[in-house]
Amino acid sequence: MIYDHIDHADQYNLASVDLQKGFKYLRETDFASLEPGTYEVDGKNIFAIVVEYETGDDASKRFEAHEKYLDIQYVVSGEERCYVDQTANFEIEEDQRPDKDMIFLQDRKADSVLLTPGMFAVLLPQDGHKPGCVGTSAGKVKKVVLKMALS
């Protein structure tokens, strides 16, 4: 997992051309005026899912992981806590592959990061994550989940 502020995103551009495209999209798009939905960035290779929701108690959320796409989860407004741990430390609870790029993992204690406006987390296949949890207080979040194909 990479956890940082969008102002520092250029530091990660050496990692891949797709990350460069993704961070450029996050920096240059006015998400405040964009409605929730799915938006094509680079065909099926990179697409954005804009969501709005109320954060929930961590017990009401599920750990998940993906194999075909990495996530860049970017908070536009509000805040949320995202729990993260290596997938090797989990048992699979529900496997929705190959129909969907989704594996739900059994709940466990894990470290967390607080995502506030402008913060992002790059989540790779080895990063089991439970987003959407209450941060310092419950509230509404607008977030972009940028999905990037992993070859």
TITI-906120 format. One record per atom (N, C-alpha, C, CB): residue in one letter; x, y, z; atom name; residue number from 1. Coordinates in Angstrom, 2 decimals. Atoms other than C-alpha are relative to their C-alpha. Glycine has a CB too. Layout:
BEGIN
A/X/Y/Z/CA/NUM
...
# end
This chain:
BEGIN
M/0.83/-1.17/0.00/N/1
M/0.00/0.00/0.00/CA/1
M/0.88/1.24/0.00/C/1
M/-0.95/-0.01/1.20/CB/1
I/-0.61/-1.32/-0.03/N/2
I/1.05/3.54/-0.73/CA/2
I/-1.08/0.93/0.55/C/2
I/0.51/0.46/-1.43/CB/2
Y/0.93/-0.93/-0.64/N/3
Y/-0.60/6.22/1.41/CA/3
Y/0.66/1.36/-0.01/C/3
Y/-0.37/-0.45/1.47/CB/3
D/-0.63/-1.31/0.11/N/4
D/0.03/9.88/0.64/CA/4
D/-1.05/1.04/-0.41/C/4
D/1.16/-0.05/-1.03/CB/4
H/0.85/-1.10/0.47/N/5
H/-1.42/13.26/-0.39/CA/5
H/0.22/0.18/-1.49/C/5
H/0.31/1.33/0.78/CB/5
I/-0.07/-0.17/1.45/N/6
I/-2.17/14.03/-4.05/CA/6
I/1.11/0.97/-0.40/C/6
I/-1.34/0.49/-0.55/CB/6
D/-1.08/-0.95/0.30/N/7
D/0.38/16.89/-3.90/CA/7
D/1.34/-0.70/-0.18/C/7
D/0.10/1.04/1.10/CB/7
H/-1.27/0.75/0.10/N/8
H/3.13/14.23/-3.65/CA/8
H/-0.05/-1.11/-1.04/C/8
H/0.36/-0.60/1.35/CB/8
A/0.21/1.12/0.92/N/9
A/1.80/11.92/-6.38/CA/9
A/1.10/-0.13/-1.05/C/9
A/-1.32/0.15/-0.69/CB/9
D/-1.05/0.07/1.02/N/10
D/4.56/12.81/-8.86/CA/10
D/1.18/-0.87/0.43/C/10
D/0.49/1.39/-0.34/CB/10
Q/-1.09/0.85/-0.48/N/11
Q/7.02/10.92/-6.67/CA/11
Q/-0.17/-1.45/-0.42/C/11
Q/0.09/0.08/1.51/CB/11
Y/0.28/1.40/0.33/N/12
Y/5.35/7.67/-7.74/CA/12
Y/-0.09/-0.23/-1.51/C/12
Y/-1.30/-0.44/0.65/CB/12
N/0.13/0.14/1.44/N/13
N/5.36/8.33/-11.49/CA/13
N/1.03/-0.93/-0.61/C/13
N/0.11/1.35/-0.65/CB/13
L/-1.00/0.93/0.51/N/14
L/8.49/6.23/-11.93/CA/14
L/-0.51/-1.44/0.03/C/14
L/1.30/0.11/0.80/CB/14
A/0.50/1.36/-0.17/N/15
A/6.48/3.18/-10.91/CA/15
A/-0.69/-0.51/-1.26/C/15
A/-0.96/-0.07/1.17/CB/15
S/0.65/0.45/1.23/N/16
S/4.34/3.06/-14.07/CA/16
S/-0.64/1.16/-0.74/C/16
S/-1.06/-1.06/0.30/CB/16
V/0.67/-0.99/0.84/N/17
V/2.91/5.04/-16.95/CA/17
V/-1.47/0.09/0.41/C/17
V/0.13/-0.37/-1.50/CB/17
D/1.41/-0.02/-0.41/N/18
D/-0.58/4.03/-15.77/CA/18
D/-0.19/0.80/1.28/C/18
D/-0.52/-1.43/0.19/CB/18
L/0.11/-0.83/-1.21/N/19
L/0.04/5.54/-12.34/CA/19
L/0.09/1.47/-0.37/C/19
L/1.11/-0.37/1.01/CB/19
Q/-0.09/-1.39/0.45/N/20
Q/1.10/8.74/-14.10/CA/20
Q/-1.35/0.48/-0.53/C/20
Q/1.07/0.15/-1.09/CB/20
K/1.31/-0.35/0.56/N/21
K/-2.21/8.75/-16.04/CA/21
K/-1.04/0.13/1.11/C/21
K/-0.45/-1.06/-1.03/CB/21
G/0.97/-0.01/-1.09/N/22
G/-4.19/7.97/-12.91/CA/22
G/0.13/1.23/0.88/C/22
G/0.14/-1.24/0.83/CB/22
F/-0.21/-1.16/-0.86/N/23
F/-2.63/10.68/-10.77/CA/23
F/-0.33/1.29/-0.75/C/23
F/1.45/0.04/0.51/CB/23
K/0.34/-1.17/0.81/N/24
K/-2.97/13.20/-13.61/CA/24
K/-1.52/0.19/-0.02/C/24
K/0.55/-0.14/-1.45/CB/24
Y/1.46/-0.06/0.01/N/25
Y/-6.69/12.36/-13.83/CA/25
Y/-0.52/0.50/1.35/C/25
Y/-0.59/-1.39/-0.32/CB/25
L/0.45/-0.42/-1.33/N/26
L/-7.11/12.77/-10.06/CA/26
L/0.29/1.48/0.25/C/26
L/0.68/-0.85/1.08/CB/26
R/-0.35/-1.41/-0.22/N/27
R/-5.32/16.13/-10.04/CA/27
R/-0.81/0.95/-0.87/C/27
R/1.47/0.21/-0.28/CB/27
E/0.60/-0.92/0.96/N/28
E/-7.08/17.59/-13.08/CA/28
E/-1.52/-0.06/-0.10/C/28
E/0.57/-0.25/-1.34/CB/28
T/1.45/0.15/0.11/N/29
T/-10.68/16.43/-12.63/CA/29
T/-0.70/0.71/1.15/C/29
T/-0.39/-1.48/-0.01/CB/29
D/0.80/-0.69/-1.01/N/30
D/-13.24/18.55/-10.79/CA/30
D/-1.06/-0.97/0.54/C/30
D/-0.68/1.29/-0.60/CB/30
F/0.91/1.02/-0.54/N/31
F/-14.83/15.79/-8.72/CA/31
F/-1.13/0.61/0.82/C/31
F/0.77/-0.98/0.86/CB/31
A/1.05/-0.64/-0.79/N/32
A/-16.83/18.25/-6.62/CA/32
A/-1.28/0.15/-0.83/C/32
A/0.47/1.37/0.50/CB/32
S/1.17/-0.17/0.85/N/33
S/-19.14/18.75/-9.61/CA/33
S/-0.37/-1.28/-0.75/C/33
S/0.23/1.13/-0.99/CB/33
L/0.26/1.26/0.70/N/34
L/-19.01/15.15/-10.90/CA/34
L/-0.98/-0.86/0.79/C/34
L/1.32/-0.77/-0.25/CB/34
E/1.00/0.85/-0.63/N/35
E/-22.02/12.96/-10.14/CA/35
E/0.57/-1.40/0.25/C/35
E/-1.27/-0.09/-0.88/CB/35
P/-0.40/1.39/-0.19/N/36
P/-21.57/9.46/-8.70/CA/36
P/-0.25/-0.81/-1.27/C/36
P/-0.75/-0.63/1.19/CB/36
G/0.11/0.84/1.18/N/37
G/-21.01/6.90/-11.43/CA/37
G/1.36/-0.50/-0.42/C/37
G/-0.66/0.77/-1.15/CB/37
T/-1.23/0.57/0.54/N/38
T/-18.38/5.16/-13.52/CA/38
T/0.44/0.82/-1.21/C/38
T/-0.18/-1.50/-0.37/CB/38
Y/-0.53/-0.86/1.04/N/39
Y/-16.13/7.17/-15.82/CA/39
Y/1.24/-0.66/-0.62/C/39
Y/0.35/1.41/0.56/CB/39
E/-1.13/0.57/0.71/N/40
E/-13.73/5.86/-18.47/CA/40
E/1.15/0.99/0.00/C/40
E/-0.39/-0.39/-1.45/CB/40
V/-1.20/-0.83/0.03/N/41
V/-10.19/7.19/-18.19/CA/41
V/0.90/-0.47/-1.14/C/41
V/0.76/-0.06/1.35/CB/41
D/-0.81/0.61/1.06/N/42
D/-8.28/4.80/-20.49/CA/42
D/-0.61/-1.37/-0.32/C/42
D/1.51/-0.14/0.43/CB/42
G/0.70/1.24/0.34/N/43
G/-10.77/2.21/-21.76/CA/43
G/-0.25/-0.84/1.24/C/43
G/0.80/-0.80/-1.02/CB/43
K/0.17/0.89/-1.13/N/44
K/-11.03/-0.85/-19.52/CA/44
K/1.28/-0.10/0.82/C/44
K/-0.42/-1.39/-0.47/CB/44
N/-1.27/0.01/-0.70/N/45
N/-7.42/-0.31/-18.48/CA/45
N/-0.04/0.87/1.26/C/45
N/1.10/0.48/-0.93/CB/45
I/0.13/-0.91/-1.15/N/46
I/-8.23/2.63/-16.17/CA/46
I/-1.40/0.61/-0.04/C/46
I/1.10/1.12/-0.02/CB/46
F/1.29/-0.66/-0.11/N/47
F/-11.65/3.76/-15.01/CA/47
F/-0.22/0.45/1.43/C/47
F/-1.14/-0.94/-0.46/CB/47
A/0.25/-0.59/-1.30/N/48
A/-12.99/5.81/-12.13/CA/48
A/-1.43/-0.29/0.43/C/48
A/0.25/1.52/-0.02/CB/48
I/1.32/0.17/-0.60/N/49
I/-15.90/5.02/-9.84/CA/49
I/-0.13/1.09/1.06/C/49
I/-0.19/-1.45/0.61/CB/49
V/0.25/-1.08/-0.95/N/50
V/-17.20/8.12/-8.06/CA/50
V/-1.16/-0.43/0.89/C/50
V/-0.31/1.36/-0.73/CB/50
V/1.03/0.45/-0.95/N/51
V/-19.17/7.28/-4.91/CA/51
V/-0.18/1.04/1.10/C/51
V/0.39/-1.36/0.62/CB/51
E/0.31/-0.81/-1.18/N/52
E/-20.87/9.14/-2.07/CA/52
E/-0.75/-0.90/0.96/C/52
E/-0.85/1.28/-0.37/CB/52
Y/0.66/0.84/-1.01/N/53
Y/-21.91/7.45/1.18/CA/53
Y/0.31/0.52/1.39/C/53
Y/0.45/-1.47/-0.14/CB/53
E/-0.26/-0.27/-1.41/N/54
E/-22.07/7.71/4.93/CA/54
E/0.97/-1.06/0.50/C/54
E/-1.34/0.00/0.85/CB/54
T/-0.92/0.97/-0.58/N/55
T/-19.19/6.10/6.78/CA/55
T/-0.76/-0.86/1.01/C/55
T/1.21/0.70/0.69/CB/55
G/0.65/0.91/-0.92/N/56
G/-20.10/3.13/8.95/CA/56
G/0.95/-0.57/1.02/C/56
G/-0.66/-1.12/-0.76/CB/56
D/-0.78/0.69/-1.02/N/57
D/-18.93/1.30/12.01/CA/57
D/0.83/-1.08/-0.68/C/57
D/-0.93/-0.60/1.11/CB/57
D/-0.87/0.97/0.67/N/58
D/-15.99/-0.93/11.12/CA/58
D/-0.56/-1.41/0.03/C/58
D/1.37/0.01/0.64/CB/58
A/0.60/1.33/-0.06/N/59
A/-17.97/-4.00/12.19/CA/59
A/-1.02/-0.23/-1.12/C/59
A/-0.67/-0.21/1.36/CB/59
S/0.99/0.12/1.07/N/60
S/-20.50/-3.26/9.42/CA/60
S/0.64/-0.07/-1.38/C/60
S/-0.96/1.16/0.06/CB/60
K/-0.72/0.00/1.28/N/61
K/-17.83/-3.18/6.66/CA/61
K/0.75/-1.32/-0.17/C/61
K/0.99/1.19/-0.07/CB/61
R/-0.70/1.25/0.30/N/62
R/-15.99/-6.03/4.96/CA/62
R/1.37/0.26/-0.61/C/62
R/-0.84/-0.86/-0.96/CB/62
F/-1.29/-0.02/0.66/N/63
F/-12.37/-6.61/4.03/CA/63
F/-0.16/-0.56/-1.40/C/63
F/1.06/-0.80/0.81/CB/63
E/0.05/0.44/1.39/N/64
E/-11.85/-7.04/0.31/CA/64
E/1.39/0.03/-0.61/C/64
E/-0.97/0.87/-0.82/CB/64
A/-1.24/-0.04/0.78/N/65
A/-9.08/-7.64/-2.19/CA/65
A/-0.37/-0.23/-1.46/C/65
A/1.04/-1.09/0.51/CB/65
H/0.22/0.11/1.44/N/66
H/-8.75/-7.61/-5.97/CA/66
H/1.26/-0.55/-0.65/C/66
H/-0.39/1.38/-0.62/CB/66
E/-1.15/0.56/0.70/N/67
E/-6.50/-9.46/-8.42/CA/67
E/0.26/0.65/-1.35/C/67
E/-0.19/-1.48/-0.20/CB/67
K/-0.16/-0.51/1.36/N/68
K/-7.13/-7.90/-11.84/CA/68
K/0.27/1.50/-0.04/C/68
K/-1.24/-0.31/-0.81/CB/68
Y/-0.17/-1.46/-0.05/N/69
Y/-7.16/-4.22/-10.81/CA/69
Y/0.56/0.42/1.34/C/69
Y/-1.35/0.71/-0.26/CB/69
L/-0.37/-0.65/-1.25/N/70
L/-5.35/-2.15/-8.25/CA/70
L/-0.94/1.17/0.19/C/70
L/1.51/0.46/0.00/CB/70
D/0.84/-1.15/-0.32/N/71
D/-7.30/0.59/-6.50/CA/71
D/0.89/1.17/0.38/C/71
D/-0.98/-0.33/1.15/CB/71
I/-0.46/-1.22/-0.63/N/72
I/-6.33/4.17/-5.96/CA/72
I/-1.26/0.60/0.60/C/72
I/0.74/1.00/-1.02/CB/72
Q/1.17/-0.54/-0.68/N/73
Q/-8.85/5.31/-3.37/CA/73
Q/0.37/1.42/0.43/C/73
Q/-0.43/-0.89/1.23/CB/73
Y/-0.31/-1.42/-0.16/N/74
Y/-8.93/9.12/-3.30/CA/74
Y/-1.21/0.71/0.59/C/74
Y/0.40/0.65/-1.35/CB/74
V/1.10/-0.69/-0.67/N/75
V/-11.05/11.18/-0.91/CA/75
V/-0.12/1.43/-0.51/C/75
V/0.20/0.00/1.53/CB/75
V/0.30/-1.33/0.50/N/76
V/-12.67/14.28/-2.41/CA/76
V/-0.48/0.87/1.16/C/76
V/-1.06/-0.06/-1.13/CB/76
S/0.51/-0.74/-1.16/N/77
S/-14.61/15.37/0.69/CA/77
S/-0.39/-0.98/1.09/C/77
S/-1.23/0.89/-0.40/CB/77
G/0.26/0.86/-1.15/N/78
G/-15.28/14.02/4.16/CA/78
G/1.27/-0.72/0.40/C/78
G/-1.12/-1.01/-0.32/CB/78
E/-1.15/0.81/-0.42/N/79
E/-13.04/11.46/5.78/CA/79
E/-0.48/-1.41/0.31/C/79
E/0.70/0.62/1.24/CB/79
E/0.30/1.38/-0.35/N/80
E/-12.91/7.72/6.29/CA/80
E/1.25/-0.70/0.47/C/80
E/-0.63/-0.75/-1.18/CB/80
R/-1.09/0.86/-0.43/N/81
R/-10.79/5.14/8.00/CA/81
R/-0.01/-1.22/-0.90/C/81
R/-0.13/-0.40/1.52/CB/81
C/-0.17/1.19/0.84/N/82
C/-9.44/2.32/5.84/CA/82
C/0.96/-0.94/0.72/C/82
C/0.52/0.37/-1.44/CB/82
Y/-0.83/1.01/-0.64/N/83
Y/-8.13/-0.82/7.54/CA/83
Y/0.72/-0.80/-1.09/C/83
Y/-0.85/-0.95/0.91/CB/83
V/-0.80/0.67/1.02/N/84
V/-5.35/-2.64/5.68/CA/84
V/0.92/-1.03/0.65/C/84
V/0.83/1.02/-0.80/CB/84
D/-0.97/1.03/-0.41/N/85
D/-3.36/-5.86/6.08/CA/85
D/0.28/-0.88/-1.21/C/85
D/-0.54/-0.86/1.20/CB/85
Q/-0.39/0.91/1.08/N/86
Q/-1.62/-8.37/3.84/CA/86
Q/-1.04/-1.12/-0.16/C/86
Q/1.40/-0.59/0.27/CB/86
T/1.01/1.03/0.24/N/87
T/-4.05/-10.81/2.21/CA/87
T/0.44/-1.37/0.53/C/87
T/-0.30/-0.11/-1.50/CB/87
A/-0.50/1.28/-0.51/N/88
A/-1.81/-13.68/3.34/CA/88
A/-0.42/-0.22/1.46/C/88
A/1.54/-0.05/-0.11/CB/88
N/0.41/0.11/-1.40/N/89
N/-3.02/-12.94/6.90/CA/89
N/-1.49/-0.28/0.16/C/89
N/0.37/1.28/0.74/CB/89
F/1.45/0.18/-0.04/N/90
F/-6.69/-13.55/6.00/CA/90
F/-0.41/-1.38/-0.51/C/90
F/-0.68/1.08/-0.81/CB/90
E/0.70/1.12/0.62/N/91
E/-8.99/-16.46/5.28/CA/91
E/-1.02/0.61/-0.95/C/91
E/-0.69/-0.94/1.09/CB/91
I/1.00/-0.48/0.95/N/92
I/-11.26/-16.03/2.27/CA/92
I/-1.38/-0.31/0.56/C/92
I/0.19/-0.65/-1.40/CB/92
E/1.37/0.16/-0.47/N/93
E/-14.88/-15.48/3.31/CA/93
E/-0.95/-0.24/-1.18/C/93
E/-0.44/1.24/0.79/CB/93
E/0.85/0.13/1.19/N/94
E/-16.47/-15.11/-0.14/CA/94
E/0.83/0.34/-1.24/C/94
E/-1.26/0.93/0.09/CB/94
D/-0.80/-0.18/1.20/N/95
D/-14.76/-15.53/-3.50/CA/95
D/-0.93/0.26/-1.19/C/95
D/0.89/-1.25/-0.26/CB/95
Q/0.86/-0.35/1.12/N/96
Q/-16.50/-13.73/-6.37/CA/96
Q/0.78/0.02/-1.32/C/96
Q/-0.65/1.36/0.24/CB/96
R/-0.75/0.14/1.24/N/97
R/-13.82/-14.52/-8.95/CA/97
R/-0.57/-1.18/-0.77/C/97
R/1.53/-0.19/0.27/CB/97
P/-0.53/-0.97/0.95/N/98
P/-13.80/-14.86/-11.93/CA/98
P/-1.05/1.00/-0.48/C/98
P/0.58/-0.71/-1.18/CB/98
D/1.05/-0.90/0.48/N/99
D/-17.17/-13.13/-12.48/CA/99
D/0.28/1.46/0.35/C/99
D/-1.34/-0.41/0.57/CB/99
K/-0.33/-1.35/-0.45/N/100
K/-16.11/-10.08/-10.46/CA/100
K/1.42/-0.04/0.56/C/100
K/-1.02/0.52/1.08/CB/100
D/-1.35/-0.08/-0.57/N/101
D/-12.70/-8.91/-9.38/CA/101
D/-0.11/0.33/1.48/C/101
D/0.87/1.08/-0.74/CB/101
M/0.29/-0.27/-1.41/N/102
M/-13.68/-9.25/-5.73/CA/102
M/0.19/-1.26/0.82/C/102
M/-1.43/0.55/0.17/CB/102
I/-0.15/1.06/-1.00/N/103
I/-12.59/-11.44/-2.86/CA/103
I/-0.30/0.66/1.34/C/103
I/1.46/-0.66/-0.02/CB/103
F/0.27/-0.49/-1.35/N/104
F/-14.14/-10.81/0.55/CA/104
F/0.76/-0.86/0.99/C/104
F/-1.53/0.00/0.32/CB/104
L/-0.87/0.67/-0.97/N/105
L/-11.93/-11.70/3.50/CA/105
L/-0.63/0.05/1.38/C/105
L/1.39/0.65/0.02/CB/105
Q/0.52/0.03/-1.36/N/106
Q/-12.77/-12.71/7.05/CA/106
Q/0.57/1.16/0.79/C/106
Q/0.33/-1.34/0.70/CB/106
D/-0.40/-1.16/-0.78/N/107
D/-12.64/-9.83/9.49/CA/107
D/1.11/-0.36/0.99/C/107
D/-1.21/0.58/0.75/CB/107
R/-1.08/0.17/-0.97/N/108
R/-9.59/-9.42/11.70/CA/108
R/0.50/1.38/0.40/C/108
R/1.16/-0.88/-0.57/CB/108
K/-0.62/-1.27/-0.41/N/109
K/-7.69/-6.72/13.56/CA/109
K/1.05/0.37/-1.05/C/109
K/0.65/-0.11/1.43/CB/109
A/-0.96/-0.46/1.01/N/110
A/-5.59/-4.59/11.21/CA/110
A/0.34/1.46/0.28/C/110
A/-0.58/-0.17/-1.44/CB/110
D/-0.38/-1.40/-0.07/N/111
D/-3.76/-1.30/10.99/CA/111
D/-0.95/0.81/-0.88/C/111
D/1.48/0.22/-0.43/CB/111
S/0.88/-0.84/0.81/N/112
S/-5.61/1.66/9.52/CA/112
S/0.67/1.31/-0.34/C/112
S/-1.32/0.26/0.74/CB/112
V/-0.40/-1.36/0.37/N/113
V/-5.07/4.96/7.78/CA/113
V/-1.26/0.84/-0.05/C/113
V/0.77/0.02/-1.38/CB/113
L/1.10/-0.94/0.08/N/114
L/-7.29/8.02/7.93/CA/114
L/0.14/0.76/-1.31/C/114
L/-0.02/0.96/1.24/CB/114
L/0.00/-0.69/1.28/N/115
L/-8.13/9.31/4.47/CA/115
L/-0.86/1.25/0.11/C/115
L/-0.52/-0.93/-1.14/CB/115
T/0.67/-1.30/-0.06/N/116
T/-9.04/13.01/4.45/CA/116
T/0.09/0.61/-1.40/C/116
T/0.66/0.95/1.09/CB/116
P/-0.01/-0.56/1.36/N/117
P/-9.62/15.29/1.44/CA/117
P/1.41/0.19/-0.56/C/117
P/-0.72/1.33/0.00/CB/117
G/-1.30/-0.07/0.66/N/118
G/-6.73/15.04/-0.99/CA/118
G/0.91/-1.19/0.25/C/118
G/0.70/1.23/0.43/CB/118
M/-0.83/1.18/-0.30/N/119
M/-5.34/11.82/0.51/CA/119
M/-0.41/-1.16/-0.90/C/119
M/-0.13/-0.40/1.51/CB/119
F/0.29/1.19/0.79/N/120
F/-5.06/8.61/-1.49/CA/120
F/0.71/-1.20/0.59/C/120
F/0.42/0.20/-1.46/CB/120
A/-0.64/1.27/-0.34/N/121
A/-4.23/4.97/-0.89/CA/121
A/0.03/-0.84/-1.27/C/121
A/-0.75/-0.74/1.17/CB/121
V/-0.16/0.93/1.12/N/122
V/-2.85/2.74/-3.65/CA/122
V/-0.02/-1.39/0.62/C/122
V/1.33/0.27/-0.83/CB/122
L/0.20/1.33/-0.58/N/123
L/-4.04/-0.78/-2.85/CA/123
L/0.24/-1.05/-1.07/C/123
L/-1.42/-0.15/0.60/CB/123
L/-0.42/1.05/0.92/N/124
L/-2.39/-3.72/-4.59/CA/124
L/-0.68/-1.31/0.35/C/124
L/1.54/-0.16/0.02/CB/124
P/0.68/1.27/-0.29/N/125
P/-3.60/-7.33/-4.79/CA/125
P/0.33/-0.60/1.38/C/125
P/0.35/-1.00/-1.06/CB/125
Q/-0.39/0.55/-1.30/N/126
Q/-1.71/-8.22/-1.59/CA/126
Q/-0.54/0.82/1.17/C/126
Q/1.50/-0.10/0.10/CB/126
D/0.52/-0.88/-1.04/N/127
D/-3.50/-5.43/0.33/CA/127
D/-1.48/-0.25/0.24/C/127
D/0.23/1.47/-0.39/CB/127
G/1.39/0.13/-0.42/N/128
G/-6.67/-6.62/1.99/CA/128
G/-0.40/1.32/0.65/C/128
G/-0.20/-1.21/0.99/CB/128
H/0.38/-1.31/-0.51/N/129
H/-8.61/-3.47/2.77/CA/129
H/-1.49/0.07/0.32/C/129
H/0.36/1.08/-1.01/CB/129
K/1.38/-0.22/-0.45/N/130
K/-11.78/-2.38/4.56/CA/130
K/-0.23/1.50/0.05/C/130
K/-0.28/-0.67/1.40/CB/130
P/0.23/-1.44/0.04/N/131
P/-12.71/1.16/3.46/CA/131
P/-1.39/0.36/0.52/C/131
P/0.18/0.52/-1.42/CB/131
G/1.33/-0.50/-0.33/N/132
G/-15.68/3.32/4.37/CA/132
G/-0.33/0.02/1.48/C/132
G/-1.00/-0.81/-0.69/CB/132
C/0.24/0.04/-1.45/N/133
C/-15.25/3.12/8.14/CA/133
C/0.06/1.43/0.58/C/133
C/1.05/-0.91/0.70/CB/133
V/0.02/-1.29/-0.68/N/134
V/-15.87/6.02/10.53/CA/134
V/1.42/0.41/0.34/C/134
V/-0.88/-0.07/1.28/CB/134
G/-1.31/-0.56/-0.34/N/135
G/-12.83/8.26/10.91/CA/135
G/-0.08/0.61/1.39/C/135
G/0.45/1.05/-1.03/CB/135
T/0.09/-0.66/-1.30/N/136
T/-12.75/10.83/13.70/CA/136
T/-1.46/0.17/0.42/C/136
T/0.70/1.36/-0.04/CB/136
S/1.45/-0.02/-0.27/N/137
S/-16.56/11.07/13.42/CA/137
S/-0.72/-0.49/-1.25/C/137
S/-0.49/1.43/0.41/CB/137
A/0.79/0.49/1.13/N/138
A/-19.28/9.59/11.22/CA/138
A/-0.36/1.17/-0.91/C/138
A/-1.28/-0.73/0.49/CB/138
G/0.38/-1.07/0.92/N/139
G/-20.16/11.55/8.12/CA/139
G/-0.02/-0.47/-1.43/C/139
G/0.95/1.16/0.13/CB/139
K/0.10/0.28/1.43/N/140
K/-20.63/11.72/4.39/CA/140
K/1.38/0.12/-0.66/C/140
K/-1.01/0.96/-0.67/CB/140
V/-1.26/0.02/0.74/N/141
V/-17.73/10.92/2.07/CA/141
V/-0.31/0.02/-1.50/C/141
V/0.86/-1.25/0.37/CB/141
K/-0.02/0.12/1.45/N/142
K/-17.24/11.59/-1.61/CA/142
K/1.39/-0.50/-0.35/C/142
K/-0.34/1.38/-0.73/CB/142
K/-1.28/0.66/0.26/N/143
K/-14.54/9.35/-2.96/CA/143
K/0.04/-0.47/-1.44/C/143
K/0.22/-1.18/0.96/CB/143
V/-0.24/0.57/1.32/N/144
V/-13.05/8.25/-6.25/CA/144
V/0.81/-1.27/0.20/C/144
V/0.74/1.00/-0.95/CB/144
V/-0.77/1.23/0.04/N/145
V/-11.96/4.65/-6.66/CA/145
V/0.46/-0.15/-1.44/C/145
V/-0.84/-1.26/0.50/CB/145
L/-0.58/0.13/1.31/N/146
L/-9.63/4.60/-9.63/CA/146
L/0.50/-1.43/-0.14/C/146
L/1.14/1.03/-0.22/CB/146
K/-0.36/1.40/0.23/N/147
K/-9.32/1.04/-10.98/CA/147
K/0.99/-0.05/-1.14/C/147
K/-1.25/-0.87/-0.30/CB/147
M/-1.05/0.09/1.01/N/148
M/-6.14/0.23/-12.91/CA/148
M/0.34/-1.47/-0.24/C/148
M/1.25/0.80/0.43/CB/148
A/-0.27/1.39/0.36/N/149
A/-5.66/-3.06/-14.77/CA/149
A/1.45/-0.36/0.29/C/149
A/-0.32/-0.23/-1.50/CB/149
L/-1.34/0.52/-0.32/N/150
L/-2.70/-5.16/-13.70/CA/150
L/0.43/-1.01/-1.07/C/150
L/0.01/-0.66/1.41/CB/150
S/-0.39/0.82/1.16/N/151
S/-1.89/-6.60/-17.17/CA/151
S/-0.90/-1.17/-0.21/C/151
S/1.39/-0.49/0.16/CB/151
# end
